[in-house]
Amino acid sequence: MYNEIGVRTNMLRSIEFRSKFVKQIQNLPEETQEGLKKVAIRFVNDENDDKCLDILWRMTYDPETALNMLGISIENDAILDDEAEKNIQIPYVLAKNFRNELRTQRKKIHPEFMEIYIPDGCKETFESFLKESADPILATATCNHCNKVYGDFTDEEISRILFLLESPTEANYFGGIRSLKFGYAQAVCLKKYAYHIHDYLEGLWYEKESKEAGNMRWPLP
């Protein structure tokens, strides 16, 4: 039997929050702490890695919406009384902490979670992106998105997007990010990493050219 988020309800694996997170939520009402744990248990037992990464990514650029999807609302949000009664409520400052805890707990049960394909020519850029952002969710979700949408563009379009991304003008590199089918809120979150996105996209382009060159059949002498 499965519940509404694709979890086999008779096979749920339990979790224990890290002591660091326990300290961060220790002043919340006990029922709120228990509610957060129930949400985390459903999350780590969900069988869809892609969906879970999408939720963590949304918690990065649009935490209120993402938390509402999990049955949590931000304290003092303008929500209806009946919604407030149904939702767990937490302070805004805990949103990112909870996001990080969800990632950590899921990785314990699913070590392969967030392990995406990174082409050889993009690995150095990806590692630099991880280091500078100090946010594996942001870096992984961004590169995963680029992997998925790259094939939708012609070489000419990719060339134009690369030109925009390496521009020193915010309007240009922001437009370059948006051209890669990132939403507005996502692009706002990513604009300080435009050059990482540029280098990753360029790596994807070189990989494609290398494969195409390798597949060419040269005439016999």
N, C-alpha and C positions, 0 to 999 in steps of 0.2 A: 504493500500500500504506500502511496506517495502523497505528500501534502502539496500545498499550492506552489511551492518553489522547487519541486522536483526532488525532495528528500524522501528516502525510504524510511518511513516513520517508525518501523519496528526494528531498525538497525542503526539508530543514531549513536554516534561515538561521542562521549562526553569530553569536556575540556576543563582546564583550570587556567584562569587568567594569570598572567605573569604578575609578580609582586609589584612591579613598577606601575602597571595599570590598576591594580587593586588599590594602591595608594592614591591614585588620581581620582578614583570614584568613591573613596571611602566615606565622603561626606554626603553622598547622595542617599535618598531614602532606600531602605533595604529592598522594597519591591522594585525600585528602578534598577538596582544592581542585579537582581534576579532576572528582570526583563532583558537587560543587556546580555546576560549570559545565555538566555534562551535564544535570542537573536543570533548570537555568535555560534551556538551549537547548530542551528539551522543552516547558517552560512557555511561552516566548515564541512558539513555533510552534504551540501548540494553537489550534484554530480556533474554540473556544467562549469568547467573551468573558465570558458570564455565569458559566460554571464557574470561570474564572480569577479573577474578582472574588470569588466565593464562597470560593475557596481563600485568597486574601489576607485576606479578612474573618475566616475561621476562624483564620488565623495571628495575628490581632489578639486574639481572645478565648480561643482554645484552641490555642496554638502547638504543643503536643506532638502532638495529634491531626492537625493539618494537616500538620506535617512528616512524620509517619509515612505519610500519604497520598502523599507525594512520595518515600518511600523514605529518609527521614532520621529519625534519633532523637537525642534529647538525651542528652548524656554523663551517665552514672550513672543513667539511667532504669532502672527495674526491668523489663527485658525479657529474654526468653529468649536463651540463648547463640546459638542458630541465627538468631534475628532480628537480634541484634547483628552477626553476621557479614554478613548481607545488607544492612543499613542503613549509610548514611553517618552518622557521629556528629559532632555539633558541640556546643559549649558553649551553655547556655541564653541567655547574653548576646548571642549572635550571631543568635538567631531573628528578632528584629525587624529587624536590619540586613539579613538575607537577604530578608525580606519586602519591604523597601523597594527592594532591588536588583532583585528580580523585577518589581516594578511599573515601575521606571524602564526596565528593559530591554524590557519588553513595550510600553511607550509609544513607544519608539524605532521599533519595527517596526509597531505598530498605534496610530497617533496618536489614533484615536477611542476607544481603550480607556478605560473609566470615564467616558465622556461620556454621562450619563443625562439623561432629560427632567426639567427643573425648571420648574414652572409660574411664570408671571410673578410671581404673588403670593407665591411661596416663594423667589425668587432672593436677596433681601436676607438672609433667614434662612439660606439655604444658604451664602452667602459668610461670614456671621458664624460659622457652625458650622465651616467650613473654617479660619477664622482662629484661633478659640479652641482648637480641638482640635489644630491643627497636624498633622492626620492625614487626608489626603484619602481614604485607604482607609476609615477609620471613618465619616467624614461621608458619603461617596458610598454606601457599602453601607447605611447606616442610612436615608437618604432614599430610596434605591431600594427598600428593603424596604417603607417606608411607602407609596410609590406603588403597590406590588403588592397590599398587603393592605387599602388604604383602602376599596375597593369591597365588602369582605366585611362591613362594619359599617353598621348603620342610623344615622340622624342622632342618635337618642337614645343609642346606644352611643358614638358619637363624642363627644357632649356630655359623657358621663360620663367618658370617658378624658381629655378635655381638663381636666376638673375635677380628676382625680387628678394629672395631670402638673404642674399649676400649684400643687399643695399644697406647703407647706414641710416637710411630714412625709415622711421617707424611705419609710416603709411605703406611703404613698399614691402618691408619684410612681414608686416602684419597681413597684408594682402596675399603674400606668398603662402603663409600658413593657412589662411582661409581657402586659398586655391586648392589645397590638398584635402578639402572636404572636412576640415575641422570646423565645428560650430563656433559661434562668436565667443561664448564663455570659455571654450577650450583654447581658442587662439589667444585670448587675454592671458590665460594661465601660462601659455607657452611662448609668448613673444620674447622673453629674455633668453630663450634657448633657440632662437631662429638659426644661428650659425651651426648648432648641433644638428638641427633638422636638415639644413642645407648639406652638411657633410654626409649625413646618413643617406639622404636622397641621391647624392652624387655617387655614393658607393653602390647603391642599387642600380644606378644607370650603368656604371662601369661593369658590374657583374653581368647585366643583360647583354652589353656589347661583347663581353668576353665569351659568353655562351654562344651568341650568334656567330661570332668569328670561328669558334671551335666547331660549329655545326656546318660550316660552309664546305662544299665539296669542290676541291680544286681539280682542274682538268689534268689528266695524265700528260706527261711530257711526250 
